[in-house]
């Protein structure tokens, strides 16, 4: 592994499945997707069957409360050892240029390891690598249990750079035809296609790192955002997988605390995490909202009255004839308005907040949802990607309520995180659920 310390990245030793494996069965979607849709993961299990697959190396979060949790974690670690010992991987060192087909085109990224010493997920962090959204701390311990002592990591983390001139990923895109192709295949369930290329030309690698160096220039950074000269630099913003990165950070901090020889820490594989880095300005990268669904609302008949009382009557609620009409109302709101949708089996309504409590609609409504949870007036709350999935989940029960939210303008992301800190949790999604990163590449977490 070659480390570029000032840029907080490293060229990693990356594991790829050997030739001959069915890569469509090998690669599965990020573990934090379809968390209220066990039927999706049942389809995955049936499709994969007994074939080698990352399905057996990850823990789908839909099963986090399953009674066989401990057995699942034990089996994951056992399968990692099996795959490593039976030669299912080949190892390469280098940067991988990735192209992923989505509904909006081909999203481009670079696979690198990032330095966890330069990452802080706390809301007001000033580190080189920062979370973009609030971290749900209770989600970290179960993930630590899975990763701690594991011999492999498989990344679904995607980070963002604010690079309008495409200085960082552009050199790889320009020379793609000169690189050897490492993989090129269709992802399961019509989830698009993915291609990967090894950046094996030193000159192109130098251009990539030089581009990243320009983004890391303190003076240019402050000029770009009209900031005071001493403002701490934000180079990478975590777009997807913040809880996985926070888990890796937690284990790294525990490793440091237990280590008596500081020299061992400098090259420890646990200091780094494998991620895909994407340009915020990639045309195929579209920010989608993350909706909310409330299961078994115990105040269901009086839900609107509770909402009005919480916001001191400073809301306007309108009835709509259809889901489509509701979505149009929310998505065509005026620039400074905050409007959300309310779905139930009784109908579709919009909520306009007359005196919002935060700068974003999602932050305003979340304060009310958190109060419902703390008062135990809701059985459970989940975060949902996709308009159709939201409505399907709402229809599963007469006491379910859906909150439809507008999308965030992605150009607001870096300035907001720099000036205000992390956004409310689950503010945005980089694409629909099926467009998320699939597990494919790996990296050893042990030195043996």
C-alpha beads as a LAMMPS data file, in Angstrom:
LAMMPS data file: protein, C-alpha beads

448 atoms
447 bonds

1 atom types
1 bond types

-500.0 500.0 xlo xhi
-500.0 500.0 ylo yhi
-500.0 500.0 zlo zhi

Masses

1 110.0

Atoms # bond

1 1 1 0.000 0.000 0.000
2 1 1 1.378 3.397 -0.979
3 1 1 0.302 6.217 1.321
4 1 1 -0.261 9.844 0.289
5 1 1 -0.440 11.319 3.749
6 1 1 -1.283 14.953 3.003
7 1 1 -4.187 13.867 0.797
8 1 1 -5.547 11.352 3.348
9 1 1 -5.576 8.526 0.762
10 1 1 -3.601 5.406 -0.064
11 1 1 -3.249 3.175 -3.088
12 1 1 -4.498 -0.066 -1.618
13 1 1 -3.920 -3.766 -2.122
14 1 1 -7.329 -4.741 -3.453
15 1 1 -8.862 -8.197 -3.599
16 1 1 -10.995 -9.162 -6.600
17 1 1 -12.769 -12.452 -7.271
18 1 1 -10.789 -14.767 -9.540
19 1 1 -11.789 -15.431 -13.129
20 1 1 -14.574 -17.930 -13.587
21 1 1 -16.836 -16.783 -10.759
22 1 1 -20.335 -15.579 -11.615
23 1 1 -19.920 -11.895 -10.766
24 1 1 -23.649 -11.183 -11.012
25 1 1 -24.164 -13.587 -8.117
26 1 1 -21.002 -12.443 -6.372
27 1 1 -22.064 -8.775 -6.073
28 1 1 -24.947 -7.699 -3.830
29 1 1 -26.363 -4.314 -2.871
30 1 1 -25.244 -2.366 0.230
31 1 1 -26.397 -3.921 3.515
32 1 1 -28.357 -0.819 4.561
33 1 1 -30.772 -0.964 1.628
34 1 1 -34.290 -2.469 1.598
35 1 1 -34.277 -2.576 5.413
36 1 1 -38.078 -2.914 5.579
37 1 1 -38.338 -5.278 2.619
38 1 1 -37.157 -8.759 3.662
39 1 1 -38.640 -10.096 0.450
40 1 1 -35.857 -8.343 -1.497
41 1 1 -33.155 -10.112 0.509
42 1 1 -35.046 -13.403 0.210
43 1 1 -34.838 -12.968 -3.564
44 1 1 -31.092 -12.331 -3.243
45 1 1 -30.591 -15.491 -1.194
46 1 1 -32.594 -17.563 -3.683
47 1 1 -30.748 -16.093 -6.662
48 1 1 -27.283 -16.578 -5.136
49 1 1 -27.939 -20.121 -3.926
50 1 1 -24.664 -21.843 -3.022
51 1 1 -22.512 -19.769 -5.394
52 1 1 -19.624 -17.751 -3.904
53 1 1 -21.095 -14.352 -3.070
54 1 1 -20.573 -11.253 -0.987
55 1 1 -24.060 -12.026 0.344
56 1 1 -22.347 -14.440 2.721
57 1 1 -19.773 -11.830 3.763
58 1 1 -22.121 -9.035 4.828
59 1 1 -25.017 -8.594 7.247
60 1 1 -28.180 -7.179 5.620
61 1 1 -29.605 -4.773 8.186
62 1 1 -33.118 -6.042 7.605
63 1 1 -32.025 -8.933 9.846
64 1 1 -30.370 -6.915 12.624
65 1 1 -33.072 -7.914 15.114
66 1 1 -33.205 -11.534 14.016
67 1 1 -32.911 -14.142 16.798
68 1 1 -29.985 -15.831 15.018
69 1 1 -27.878 -12.663 14.915
70 1 1 -24.866 -14.183 16.706
71 1 1 -24.879 -17.204 14.412
72 1 1 -25.054 -14.971 11.343
73 1 1 -22.019 -12.956 12.471
74 1 1 -20.068 -16.124 13.246
75 1 1 -20.915 -17.519 9.801
76 1 1 -19.810 -14.301 8.078
77 1 1 -16.363 -14.443 9.661
78 1 1 -16.081 -18.155 8.940
79 1 1 -16.984 -17.613 5.286
80 1 1 -14.361 -14.850 5.016
81 1 1 -11.671 -17.273 6.189
82 1 1 -12.960 -19.920 3.799
83 1 1 -12.920 -17.614 0.766
84 1 1 -9.409 -16.405 1.596
85 1 1 -8.000 -19.895 2.158
86 1 1 -9.556 -21.502 -0.927
87 1 1 -8.132 -19.007 -3.415
88 1 1 -11.291 -17.159 -4.443
89 1 1 -9.414 -13.847 -4.569
90 1 1 -6.601 -12.350 -6.582
91 1 1 -4.777 -9.292 -5.229
92 1 1 -3.777 -6.189 -7.142
93 1 1 -2.244 -2.929 -5.990
94 1 1 -3.468 0.279 -7.527
95 1 1 -6.283 2.712 -8.077
96 1 1 -9.375 1.256 -9.718
97 1 1 -11.458 3.472 -12.004
98 1 1 -15.123 2.462 -11.748
99 1 1 -18.058 3.175 -14.046
100 1 1 -21.535 2.342 -12.769
101 1 1 -24.651 2.464 -14.927
102 1 1 -27.596 4.237 -13.281
103 1 1 -30.916 5.655 -14.460
104 1 1 -29.126 8.928 -15.221
105 1 1 -26.048 7.641 -17.082
106 1 1 -22.668 6.224 -16.075
107 1 1 -21.454 7.376 -12.662
108 1 1 -17.655 7.500 -12.423
109 1 1 -15.469 6.927 -9.387
110 1 1 -12.032 5.991 -8.094
111 1 1 -11.430 3.235 -5.558
112 1 1 -8.882 4.241 -2.914
113 1 1 -8.264 3.720 0.787
114 1 1 -8.830 6.735 3.047
115 1 1 -7.054 7.553 6.287
116 1 1 -9.349 7.216 9.304
117 1 1 -7.067 9.527 11.253
118 1 1 -8.383 12.311 9.016
119 1 1 -12.062 11.423 9.522
120 1 1 -14.479 12.598 12.201
121 1 1 -18.209 11.852 12.130
122 1 1 -19.204 14.271 14.905
123 1 1 -21.703 16.952 13.768
124 1 1 -19.333 19.937 14.075
125 1 1 -16.190 18.143 12.882
126 1 1 -13.426 20.164 11.248
127 1 1 -11.515 17.218 9.787
128 1 1 -10.379 16.619 6.210
129 1 1 -13.007 13.876 5.874
130 1 1 -16.445 14.559 7.353
131 1 1 -19.894 13.036 7.594
132 1 1 -22.557 14.910 5.662
133 1 1 -25.420 13.703 7.838
134 1 1 -26.017 12.995 11.499
135 1 1 -24.691 9.638 12.642
136 1 1 -27.164 7.361 14.423
137 1 1 -24.902 6.182 17.232
138 1 1 -26.993 3.136 18.117
139 1 1 -26.277 1.730 14.643
140 1 1 -22.539 1.535 15.314
141 1 1 -22.222 -1.218 17.998
142 1 1 -23.846 -3.988 15.892
143 1 1 -21.576 -3.118 12.982
144 1 1 -18.530 -3.108 15.265
145 1 1 -19.445 -6.629 16.333
146 1 1 -19.413 -7.694 12.686
147 1 1 -16.205 -5.904 11.646
148 1 1 -14.141 -6.466 14.789
149 1 1 -11.824 -9.410 14.192
150 1 1 -13.027 -9.803 10.606
151 1 1 -10.349 -10.643 8.061
152 1 1 -11.949 -8.736 5.189
153 1 1 -13.641 -5.463 4.463
154 1 1 -15.944 -5.011 1.491
155 1 1 -16.776 -1.388 0.705
156 1 1 -20.127 0.145 -0.043
157 1 1 -18.923 3.592 1.072
158 1 1 -19.065 6.400 -1.477
159 1 1 -17.339 9.720 -0.806
160 1 1 -17.717 12.989 -2.652
161 1 1 -15.321 15.655 -3.854
162 1 1 -16.539 19.095 -4.948
163 1 1 -14.659 19.225 -8.238
164 1 1 -16.452 21.270 -10.927
165 1 1 -13.389 21.182 -13.215
166 1 1 -13.132 17.367 -12.862
167 1 1 -9.445 17.563 -11.961
168 1 1 -9.407 14.390 -9.869
169 1 1 -11.405 11.739 -11.749
170 1 1 -11.097 13.370 -15.176
171 1 1 -7.598 11.989 -15.964
172 1 1 -8.809 8.425 -15.353
173 1 1 -11.889 8.941 -17.551
174 1 1 -9.774 10.429 -20.323
175 1 1 -7.421 7.425 -20.389
176 1 1 -9.910 4.641 -19.702
177 1 1 -9.225 2.924 -23.037
178 1 1 -5.550 2.619 -22.082
179 1 1 -6.241 0.650 -18.881
180 1 1 -6.780 -3.105 -18.500
181 1 1 -10.400 -3.984 -17.754
182 1 1 -10.770 -5.821 -14.434
183 1 1 -14.509 -6.530 -14.596
184 1 1 -17.538 -5.675 -16.729
185 1 1 -20.881 -7.303 -15.950
186 1 1 -24.589 -6.831 -15.240
187 1 1 -25.709 -6.448 -11.641
188 1 1 -28.587 -8.573 -10.344
189 1 1 -32.243 -7.614 -10.633
190 1 1 -31.816 -5.068 -13.463
191 1 1 -29.601 -2.835 -11.314
192 1 1 -27.453 -1.649 -14.201
193 1 1 -23.935 -2.575 -15.165
194 1 1 -20.539 -1.984 -13.540
195 1 1 -17.082 -1.777 -15.104
196 1 1 -13.700 -1.463 -13.442
197 1 1 -10.270 -0.577 -14.850
198 1 1 -6.817 -0.654 -13.256
199 1 1 -5.038 2.696 -13.419
200 1 1 -1.669 1.186 -14.307
201 1 1 0.022 4.222 -15.865
202 1 1 2.209 6.237 -13.448
203 1 1 1.709 9.437 -15.436
204 1 1 -2.084 9.216 -15.153
205 1 1 -1.848 8.404 -11.456
206 1 1 0.294 11.500 -11.002
207 1 1 -2.355 13.592 -12.775
208 1 1 -5.076 12.138 -10.522
209 1 1 -3.135 12.932 -7.364
210 1 1 -2.190 16.377 -8.665
211 1 1 -5.875 17.094 -9.240
212 1 1 -6.675 15.992 -5.703
213 1 1 -3.814 18.176 -4.506
214 1 1 -5.449 21.211 -6.089
215 1 1 -8.708 20.431 -4.281
216 1 1 -6.688 20.190 -1.061
217 1 1 -5.039 23.589 -1.544
218 1 1 -6.050 25.704 1.456
219 1 1 -5.999 29.046 -0.330
220 1 1 -8.069 27.798 -3.278
221 1 1 -10.482 26.107 -0.904
222 1 1 -11.193 29.341 0.980
223 1 1 -11.533 31.324 -2.239
224 1 1 -13.950 28.759 -3.692
225 1 1 -16.388 29.099 -0.793
226 1 1 -15.585 32.708 0.171
227 1 1 -14.293 31.656 3.592
228 1 1 -11.826 33.162 6.076
229 1 1 -8.237 31.963 5.385
230 1 1 -8.040 29.842 8.546
231 1 1 -11.205 27.797 7.812
232 1 1 -10.426 24.050 8.156
233 1 1 -10.325 22.285 4.808
234 1 1 -13.059 19.826 3.806
235 1 1 -11.695 17.510 1.115
236 1 1 -13.990 14.478 1.261
237 1 1 -17.662 14.424 2.264
238 1 1 -19.147 11.012 3.028
239 1 1 -22.114 10.497 0.716
240 1 1 -23.075 6.856 1.390
241 1 1 -21.970 4.431 4.084
242 1 1 -21.203 6.860 6.898
243 1 1 -22.152 4.295 9.549
244 1 1 -19.779 1.757 8.036
245 1 1 -17.010 4.353 8.048
246 1 1 -17.874 5.330 11.624
247 1 1 -17.608 1.644 12.532
248 1 1 -14.146 1.420 10.980
249 1 1 -13.171 4.576 12.877
250 1 1 -14.431 3.112 16.160
251 1 1 -12.349 -0.038 15.715
252 1 1 -9.315 2.029 14.730
253 1 1 -9.588 4.114 17.890
254 1 1 -9.874 0.930 19.979
255 1 1 -6.816 -0.488 18.193
256 1 1 -4.784 2.629 18.945
257 1 1 -5.764 2.575 22.588
258 1 1 -4.698 -1.058 22.980
259 1 1 -1.402 -0.795 21.070
260 1 1 1.865 -0.310 22.967
261 1 1 4.047 0.141 19.866
262 1 1 3.193 3.321 17.883
263 1 1 5.286 2.173 14.908
264 1 1 2.857 -0.685 14.316
265 1 1 0.029 1.776 13.879
266 1 1 1.540 3.663 10.948
267 1 1 0.904 0.889 8.444
268 1 1 -1.915 -0.955 10.188
269 1 1 -4.610 -1.975 7.682
270 1 1 -7.183 -0.945 10.293
271 1 1 -6.102 2.694 9.929
272 1 1 -7.642 2.774 6.434
273 1 1 -10.996 2.050 4.829
274 1 1 -11.627 1.213 1.185
275 1 1 -14.054 3.627 -0.505
276 1 1 -15.191 4.807 -3.908
277 1 1 -14.743 8.537 -4.462
278 1 1 -17.189 10.287 -6.816
279 1 1 -17.353 13.846 -8.122
280 1 1 -20.343 15.751 -6.742
281 1 1 -20.761 17.262 -10.224
282 1 1 -20.987 13.924 -12.041
283 1 1 -24.076 14.230 -14.258
284 1 1 -25.128 10.672 -13.374
285 1 1 -25.086 11.477 -9.644
286 1 1 -28.560 12.634 -8.654
287 1 1 -29.634 13.427 -5.115
288 1 1 -32.871 11.698 -4.180
289 1 1 -34.845 12.289 -0.981
290 1 1 -35.003 9.705 1.786
291 1 1 -38.615 9.387 2.888
292 1 1 -39.875 8.199 6.266
293 1 1 -42.405 5.521 7.105
294 1 1 -43.972 5.223 10.551
295 1 1 -45.232 1.764 11.456
296 1 1 -48.232 1.227 13.745
297 1 1 -48.863 4.829 14.688
298 1 1 -50.658 4.591 18.011
299 1 1 -52.107 8.096 17.669
300 1 1 -53.263 7.379 14.115
301 1 1 -56.751 8.966 14.263
302 1 1 -55.319 12.106 15.873
303 1 1 -52.005 12.190 13.995
304 1 1 -52.680 15.540 12.316
305 1 1 -53.785 17.117 15.579
306 1 1 -50.574 15.959 17.235
307 1 1 -48.568 17.447 14.378
308 1 1 -50.391 20.774 14.554
309 1 1 -49.940 20.964 18.304
310 1 1 -46.220 20.184 18.051
311 1 1 -45.714 23.024 15.565
312 1 1 -48.007 25.358 17.545
313 1 1 -50.603 25.410 14.756
314 1 1 -48.052 26.934 12.346
315 1 1 -48.772 24.453 9.551
316 1 1 -51.148 24.298 6.614
317 1 1 -52.505 20.858 5.668
318 1 1 -54.110 20.318 2.257
319 1 1 -55.885 17.266 0.873
320 1 1 -54.840 15.969 -2.569
321 1 1 -56.692 13.773 -5.016
322 1 1 -53.757 11.445 -5.754
323 1 1 -50.182 10.534 -4.864
324 1 1 -49.011 12.157 -8.092
325 1 1 -50.714 15.422 -7.219
326 1 1 -49.142 15.327 -3.764
327 1 1 -45.653 14.724 -5.181
328 1 1 -46.073 17.596 -7.625
329 1 1 -47.050 19.939 -4.790
330 1 1 -44.016 18.983 -2.685
331 1 1 -41.518 19.078 -5.537
332 1 1 -42.787 22.358 -7.055
333 1 1 -42.739 24.364 -3.833
334 1 1 -41.310 27.873 -3.781
335 1 1 -37.593 28.137 -3.056
336 1 1 -37.930 29.297 0.561
337 1 1 -40.945 27.135 1.423
338 1 1 -40.852 23.911 3.402
339 1 1 -43.459 21.382 2.287
340 1 1 -43.706 17.642 2.989
341 1 1 -46.239 14.962 2.072
342 1 1 -48.366 12.819 4.348
343 1 1 -49.491 9.389 3.106
344 1 1 -51.854 6.914 4.687
345 1 1 -54.482 4.471 3.529
346 1 1 -56.980 7.281 4.209
347 1 1 -55.481 9.612 1.594
348 1 1 -52.760 12.040 0.547
349 1 1 -52.054 15.409 2.158
350 1 1 -49.350 18.065 2.033
351 1 1 -47.938 19.874 5.057
352 1 1 -46.622 23.405 4.663
353 1 1 -44.517 24.601 7.605
354 1 1 -45.188 28.290 8.224
355 1 1 -42.433 28.702 10.831
356 1 1 -39.829 25.991 10.145
357 1 1 -37.521 25.087 13.013
358 1 1 -34.513 24.213 10.790
359 1 1 -33.131 25.176 7.385
360 1 1 -34.292 21.971 5.678
361 1 1 -37.731 20.359 5.491
362 1 1 -36.289 17.026 6.599
363 1 1 -34.821 18.626 9.730
364 1 1 -38.096 20.310 10.618
365 1 1 -40.276 17.202 10.294
366 1 1 -37.677 14.971 11.976
367 1 1 -38.033 16.875 15.244
368 1 1 -41.692 15.842 15.344
369 1 1 -40.953 12.237 14.386
370 1 1 -38.306 11.965 17.103
371 1 1 -40.889 13.171 19.656
372 1 1 -43.349 10.501 18.512
373 1 1 -40.658 7.850 18.921
374 1 1 -39.612 9.048 22.364
375 1 1 -43.260 9.102 23.467
376 1 1 -43.672 5.571 22.083
377 1 1 -46.560 6.603 19.885
378 1 1 -44.936 4.811 16.940
379 1 1 -43.877 1.166 16.837
380 1 1 -40.972 1.838 14.494
381 1 1 -39.594 4.366 11.989
382 1 1 -37.652 3.477 8.862
383 1 1 -35.918 5.432 6.127
384 1 1 -37.105 4.623 2.618
385 1 1 -35.548 5.147 -0.805
386 1 1 -37.987 5.547 -3.674
387 1 1 -41.533 6.861 -4.080
388 1 1 -43.011 3.455 -4.912
389 1 1 -41.364 1.714 -1.954
390 1 1 -42.770 4.352 0.395
391 1 1 -46.339 3.831 -0.797
392 1 1 -46.003 0.039 -0.773
393 1 1 -44.883 0.076 2.866
394 1 1 -47.630 2.499 3.908
395 1 1 -50.280 0.254 2.349
396 1 1 -49.159 -2.727 4.435
397 1 1 -51.043 -1.429 7.476
398 1 1 -53.929 0.941 8.195
399 1 1 -51.923 2.512 11.025
400 1 1 -48.823 3.158 8.893
401 1 1 -47.992 6.734 7.893
402 1 1 -45.564 7.850 5.195
403 1 1 -43.662 11.146 5.080
404 1 1 -42.802 12.183 1.522
405 1 1 -39.877 14.613 1.311
406 1 1 -38.374 16.829 -1.401
407 1 1 -34.885 16.323 -2.814
408 1 1 -31.961 18.468 -1.711
409 1 1 -29.971 20.542 -4.232
410 1 1 -26.599 18.780 -4.292
411 1 1 -24.754 22.067 -4.873
412 1 1 -25.741 23.085 -1.343
413 1 1 -23.963 20.118 0.232
414 1 1 -20.363 21.252 0.709
415 1 1 -21.154 24.866 1.708
416 1 1 -23.753 23.639 4.227
417 1 1 -21.439 21.058 5.819
418 1 1 -18.574 23.572 5.958
419 1 1 -20.651 26.336 7.542
420 1 1 -23.274 24.447 9.567
421 1 1 -21.832 20.978 10.166
422 1 1 -23.510 17.667 9.393
423 1 1 -27.053 17.731 8.038
424 1 1 -29.960 15.997 9.783
425 1 1 -29.640 12.223 9.511
426 1 1 -30.894 10.614 6.321
427 1 1 -31.300 13.951 4.512
428 1 1 -30.534 12.726 1.003
429 1 1 -29.704 9.658 -1.013
430 1 1 -27.276 9.455 -3.898
431 1 1 -29.724 7.837 -6.284
432 1 1 -32.440 5.251 -5.751
433 1 1 -31.849 2.108 -3.694
434 1 1 -30.933 -0.045 -6.708
435 1 1 -28.320 2.511 -7.807
436 1 1 -26.289 2.151 -4.603
437 1 1 -22.838 0.666 -4.562
438 1 1 -22.721 -3.127 -4.786
439 1 1 -20.125 -5.119 -2.875
440 1 1 -17.453 -6.381 -5.245
441 1 1 -13.875 -5.557 -4.257
442 1 1 -12.317 -6.369 -0.896
443 1 1 -9.272 -5.668 1.249
444 1 1 -7.520 -7.652 3.972
445 1 1 -7.846 -6.258 7.476
446 1 1 -5.169 -8.527 8.916
447 1 1 -1.465 -8.434 8.154
448 1 1 -1.124 -12.200 7.778

Bonds

1 1 1 2
2 1 2 3
3 1 3 4
4 1 4 5
5 1 5 6
6 1 6 7
7 1 7 8
8 1 8 9
9 1 9 10
10 1 10 11
11 1 11 12
12 1 12 13
13 1 13 14
14 1 14 15
15 1 15 16
16 1 16 17
17 1 17 18
18 1 18 19
19 1 19 20
20 1 20 21
21 1 21 22
22 1 22 23
23 1 23 24
24 1 24 25
25 1 25 26
26 1 26 27
27 1 27 28
28 1 28 29
29 1 29 30
30 1 30 31
31 1 31 32
32 1 32 33
33 1 33 34
34 1 34 35
35 1 35 36
36 1 36 37
37 1 37 38
38 1 38 39
39 1 39 40
40 1 40 41
41 1 41 42
42 1 42 43
43 1 43 44
44 1 44 45
45 1 45 46
46 1 46 47
47 1 47 48
48 1 48 49
49 1 49 50
50 1 50 51
51 1 51 52
52 1 52 53
53 1 53 54
54 1 54 55
55 1 55 56
56 1 56 57
57 1 57 58
58 1 58 59
59 1 59 60
60 1 60 61
61 1 61 62
62 1 62 63
63 1 63 64
64 1 64 65
65 1 65 66
66 1 66 67
67 1 67 68
68 1 68 69
69 1 69 70
70 1 70 71
71 1 71 72
72 1 72 73
73 1 73 74
74 1 74 75
75 1 75 76
76 1 76 77
77 1 77 78
78 1 78 79
79 1 79 80
80 1 80 81
81 1 81 82
82 1 82 83
83 1 83 84
84 1 84 85
85 1 85 86
86 1 86 87
87 1 87 88
88 1 88 89
89 1 89 90
90 1 90 91
91 1 91 92
92 1 92 93
93 1 93 94
94 1 94 95
95 1 95 96
96 1 96 97
97 1 97 98
98 1 98 99
99 1 99 100
100 1 100 101
101 1 101 102
102 1 102 103
103 1 103 104
104 1 104 105
105 1 105 106
106 1 106 107
107 1 107 108
108 1 108 109
109 1 109 110
110 1 110 111
111 1 111 112
112 1 112 113
113 1 113 114
114 1 114 115
115 1 115 116
116 1 116 117
117 1 117 118
118 1 118 119
119 1 119 120
120 1 120 121
121 1 121 122
122 1 122 123
123 1 123 124
124 1 124 125
125 1 125 126
126 1 126 127
127 1 127 128
128 1 128 129
129 1 129 130
130 1 130 131
131 1 131 132
132 1 132 133
133 1 133 134
134 1 134 135
135 1 135 136
136 1 136 137
137 1 137 138
138 1 138 139
139 1 139 140
140 1 140 141
141 1 141 142
142 1 142 143
143 1 143 144
144 1 144 145
145 1 145 146
146 1 146 147
147 1 147 148
148 1 148 149
149 1 149 150
150 1 150 151
151 1 151 152
152 1 152 153
153 1 153 154
154 1 154 155
155 1 155 156
156 1 156 157
157 1 157 158
158 1 158 159
159 1 159 160
160 1 160 161
161 1 161 162
162 1 162 163
163 1 163 164
164 1 164 165
165 1 165 166
166 1 166 167
167 1 167 168
168 1 168 169
169 1 169 170
170 1 170 171
171 1 171 172
172 1 172 173
173 1 173 174
174 1 174 175
175 1 175 176
176 1 176 177
177 1 177 178
178 1 178 179
179 1 179 180
180 1 180 181
181 1 181 182
182 1 182 183
183 1 183 184
184 1 184 185
185 1 185 186
186 1 186 187
187 1 187 188
188 1 188 189
189 1 189 190
190 1 190 191
191 1 191 192
192 1 192 193
193 1 193 194
194 1 194 195
195 1 195 196
196 1 196 197
197 1 197 198
198 1 198 199
199 1 199 200
200 1 200 201
201 1 201 202
202 1 202 203
203 1 203 204
204 1 204 205
205 1 205 206
206 1 206 207
207 1 207 208
208 1 208 209
209 1 209 210
210 1 210 211
211 1 211 212
212 1 212 213
213 1 213 214
214 1 214 215
215 1 215 216
216 1 216 217
217 1 217 218
218 1 218 219
219 1 219 220
220 1 220 221
221 1 221 222
222 1 222 223
223 1 223 224
224 1 224 225
225 1 225 226
226 1 226 227
227 1 227 228
228 1 228 229
229 1 229 230
230 1 230 231
231 1 231 232
232 1 232 233
233 1 233 234
234 1 234 235
235 1 235 236
236 1 236 237
237 1 237 238
238 1 238 239
239 1 239 240
240 1 240 241
241 1 241 242
242 1 242 243
243 1 243 244
244 1 244 245
245 1 245 246
246 1 246 247
247 1 247 248
248 1 248 249
249 1 249 250
250 1 250 251
251 1 251 252
252 1 252 253
253 1 253 254
254 1 254 255
255 1 255 256
256 1 256 257
257 1 257 258
258 1 258 259
259 1 259 260
260 1 260 261
261 1 261 262
262 1 262 263
263 1 263 264
264 1 264 265
265 1 265 266
266 1 266 267
267 1 267 268
268 1 268 269
269 1 269 270
270 1 270 271
271 1 271 272
272 1 272 273
273 1 273 274
274 1 274 275
275 1 275 276
276 1 276 277
277 1 277 278
278 1 278 279
279 1 279 280
280 1 280 281
281 1 281 282
282 1 282 283
283 1 283 284
284 1 284 285
285 1 285 286
286 1 286 287
287 1 287 288
288 1 288 289
289 1 289 290
290 1 290 291
291 1 291 292
292 1 292 293
293 1 293 294
294 1 294 295
295 1 295 296
296 1 296 297
297 1 297 298
298 1 298 299
299 1 299 300
300 1 300 301
301 1 301 302
302 1 302 303
303 1 303 304
304 1 304 305
305 1 305 306
306 1 306 307
307 1 307 308
308 1 308 309
309 1 309 310
310 1 310 311
311 1 311 312
312 1 312 313
313 1 313 314
314 1 314 315
315 1 315 316
316 1 316 317
317 1 317 318
318 1 318 319
319 1 319 320
320 1 320 321
321 1 321 322
322 1 322 323
323 1 323 324
324 1 324 325
325 1 325 326
326 1 326 327
327 1 327 328
328 1 328 329
329 1 329 330
330 1 330 331
331 1 331 332
332 1 332 333
333 1 333 334
334 1 334 335
335 1 335 336
336 1 336 337
337 1 337 338
338 1 338 339
339 1 339 340
340 1 340 341
341 1 341 342
342 1 342 343
343 1 343 344
344 1 344 345
345 1 345 346
346 1 346 347
347 1 347 348
348 1 348 349
349 1 349 350
350 1 350 351
351 1 351 352
352 1 352 353
353 1 353 354
354 1 354 355
355 1 355 356
356 1 356 357
357 1 357 358
358 1 358 359
359 1 359 360
360 1 360 361
361 1 361 362
362 1 362 363
363 1 363 364
364 1 364 365
365 1 365 366
366 1 366 367
367 1 367 368
368 1 368 369
369 1 369 370
370 1 370 371
371 1 371 372
372 1 372 373
373 1 373 374
374 1 374 375
375 1 375 376
376 1 376 377
377 1 377 378
378 1 378 379
379 1 379 380
380 1 380 381
381 1 381 382
382 1 382 383
383 1 383 384
384 1 384 385
385 1 385 386
386 1 386 387
387 1 387 388
388 1 388 389
389 1 389 390
390 1 390 391
391 1 391 392
392 1 392 393
393 1 393 394
394 1 394 395
395 1 395 396
396 1 396 397
397 1 397 398
398 1 398 399
399 1 399 400
400 1 400 401
401 1 401 402
402 1 402 403
403 1 403 404
404 1 404 405
405 1 405 406
406 1 406 407
407 1 407 408
408 1 408 409
409 1 409 410
410 1 410 411
411 1 411 412
412 1 412 413
413 1 413 414
414 1 414 415
415 1 415 416
416 1 416 417
417 1 417 418
418 1 418 419
419 1 419 420
420 1 420 421
421 1 421 422
422 1 422 423
423 1 423 424
424 1 424 425
425 1 425 426
426 1 426 427
427 1 427 428
428 1 428 429
429 1 429 430
430 1 430 431
431 1 431 432
432 1 432 433
433 1 433 434
434 1 434 435
435 1 435 436
436 1 436 437
437 1 437 438
438 1 438 439
439 1 439 440
440 1 440 441
441 1 441 442
442 1 442 443
443 1 443 444
444 1 444 445
445 1 445 446
446 1 446 447
447 1 447 448
